[in-house]
Amino acid sequence: MSDNPNFNKVKNDLVVSMVYELRVNNEMIDSCDDTDPLQFIQGQGHIIPGLEQALEGMAVGESKHVLVNAADGYGEFDPDQIVEMSKSEFPDDFTLQPDMEVTFEDEDGTELTAFVEEVTLETVTFNFNHPLAGNDLEFNVRITGLREATEEELEHGHVHLDGHDHDID
């Protein structure tokens, strides 16, 4: 953390290091600790909107309990995102099983992730909702570090950790 007062509270375009626990229906489903904190650029949409808003103004060392409703997390569950497709649309050697994650590409080339809900002799049912859609999310967070994002990080839209390299040999 810098002694510069501009970097002592979470605000847009700062790199935030944070540890957290995520619970859904009182069950812990994800966490990270001081050995490998989550790092992201505040205000860039790297984390869910409800959590990002709740972190604004927090200081290094500060902890907070944050409840994010489904709409401000991964969205409400949308039954229209359950899609049934014919098995004939997939190669014969492509095995589809319940809970399997499958990536599709739409007409614009955007990647969409779905999970297999059900497989019958003729059809496969996919769920395009995020697995946490429709769930309120309960976070316990602690800010462990703040720093100014570099121009390159802001340009690339993500944090550059040690060893990060965009060069392709």
C-alpha positions in Angstrom: 0.0 0.0 0.0 1.2 3.5 -0.8 1.2 6.4 1.7 -0.5 8.4 -1.0 -4.0 9.2 0.3 -5.3 8.5 -3.2 -4.6 4.8 -2.8 -5.8 4.1 0.8 -9.4 3.3 -0.1 -10.9 1.1 -2.8 -11.9 3.2 -5.8 -12.0 2.8 -9.6 -8.8 1.9 -11.4 -7.0 0.7 -8.4 -5.8 -2.9 -8.1 -7.5 -4.5 -5.2 -6.1 -7.5 -3.4 -8.8 -9.2 -1.3 -9.4 -12.4 0.6 -13.0 -13.8 0.9 -15.3 -16.6 1.7 -18.5 -17.1 -0.4 -21.5 -18.8 1.1 -24.8 -19.8 -0.6 -27.5 -21.0 1.7 -25.0 -21.2 4.6 -22.7 -23.5 2.6 -19.2 -22.3 1.8 -18.7 -22.7 -1.9 -15.5 -20.7 -2.6 -12.8 -18.9 -0.7 -9.2 -17.5 -1.0 -6.8 -16.6 1.7 -3.7 -14.4 2.2 -1.5 -16.9 0.4 -3.3 -16.3 -2.9 -5.7 -13.3 -2.7 -8.1 -12.4 -5.5 -6.7 -9.4 -7.4 -8.7 -7.3 -9.8 -9.1 -3.7 -11.1 -11.9 -2.0 -9.3 -14.6 -0.5 -11.6 -13.7 -2.7 -14.6 -16.5 -5.3 -14.1 -14.1 -8.1 -13.1 -16.3 -9.1 -10.1 -20.0 -9.2 -9.7 -21.6 -5.7 -9.5 -23.1 -6.0 -6.0 -19.8 -7.0 -4.5 -17.9 -4.4 -6.4 -20.2 -1.6 -5.2 -19.9 -2.9 -1.6 -16.1 -2.7 -1.7 -16.0 1.0 -2.7 -14.3 3.0 0.0 -13.0 0.1 2.0 -9.4 0.4 3.4 -6.6 -2.1 3.6 -7.1 -4.4 6.5 -10.9 -3.6 6.7 -13.3 -6.5 6.7 -16.9 -6.6 5.8 -19.9 -9.0 5.6 -21.6 -8.4 2.2 -25.0 -9.8 1.1 -25.4 -9.6 -2.6 -28.9 -10.4 -3.9 -29.2 -12.6 -7.0 -30.0 -9.7 -9.3 -26.7 -7.9 -8.4 -24.8 -11.2 -8.5 -25.2 -13.7 -11.3 -28.7 -12.7 -12.1 -32.1 -14.2 -11.5 -32.6 -17.8 -12.8 -34.1 -17.5 -16.3 -36.2 -20.5 -17.4 -35.7 -19.4 -21.0 -32.0 -20.2 -20.7 -32.9 -23.9 -20.5 -32.6 -25.2 -24.1 -33.3 -28.6 -25.5 -31.3 -29.7 -28.6 -31.3 -32.8 -30.7 -28.4 -35.2 -30.1 -28.1 -35.4 -33.8 -26.6 -31.9 -33.7 -23.4 -33.3 -32.0 -20.8 -35.7 -33.4 -21.5 -39.4 -32.6 -18.2 -39.6 -30.7 -19.1 -36.6 -28.5 -20.2 -38.0 -25.1 -22.6 -35.7 -23.2 -23.3 -36.4 -19.5 -25.3 -34.5 -16.9 -23.4 -31.6 -15.1 -20.9 -31.5 -18.0 -19.8 -28.0 -19.0 -20.0 -27.3 -22.8 -18.9 -24.2 -24.6 -20.9 -22.9 -27.6 -20.2 -20.0 -30.0 -23.1 -17.8 -31.0 -23.5 -16.1 -34.5 -21.3 -13.2 -33.3 -18.5 -15.5 -32.2 -19.3 -14.9 -28.5 -18.5 -18.0 -26.3 -21.4 -19.2 -24.2 -21.1 -21.7 -21.4 -23.9 -24.2 -20.6 -24.2 -27.2 -18.4 -25.9 -30.4 -19.4 -29.0 -30.9 -17.4 -30.4 -34.1 -19.0 -29.5 -36.5 -21.7 -32.1 -38.8 -23.3 -31.9 -41.1 -26.4 -32.9 -38.2 -28.7 -32.2 -34.9 -26.9 -29.8 -33.0 -24.6 -31.1 -30.3 -22.3 -28.6 -27.5 -21.6 -28.8 -24.8 -18.9 -27.2 -21.5 -20.0 -27.8 -19.8 -16.6 -24.7 -19.3 -14.5 -24.6 -22.1 -11.8 -25.2 -19.4 -9.1 -28.0 -17.6 -10.9 -31.0 -17.1 -8.7 -29.0 -17.3 -5.5 -28.3 -14.6 -3.0 -24.5 -14.6 -2.2 -23.0 -14.0 1.2 -19.4 -12.8 1.3 -17.0 -12.2 4.1 -14.2 -10.0 2.6 -11.0 -8.4 3.8 -9.0 -5.9 1.7 -5.3 -7.0 1.9 -3.8 -4.5 -0.6 -4.3 -1.5 -2.9 -2.2 -0.1 -5.6 -2.5 2.0 -8.7 -3.1 0.0 -11.8 -0.4 0.5 -14.4 -1.3 2.0 -17.8 -0.7 -1.4 -19.4 -3.0 -3.1 -16.9 -5.7 -0.5 -17.6 -5.2 -0.9 -21.4 -5.3 -4.7 -21.2 -8.2 -4.7 -18.8 -6.7 -7.0 -16.2 -4.1 -7.3 -13.4 -0.6 -8.3 -14.4 0.8 -10.7 -11.9 4.5 -11.8 -11.6 5.5 -13.6 -14.8 2.5 -12.3 -16.8 3.5 -12.0 -20.5 1.4 -11.2 -23.6 4.2 -12.1 -26.0 3.5 -15.3 -28.0 6.5 -17.1 -29.4 
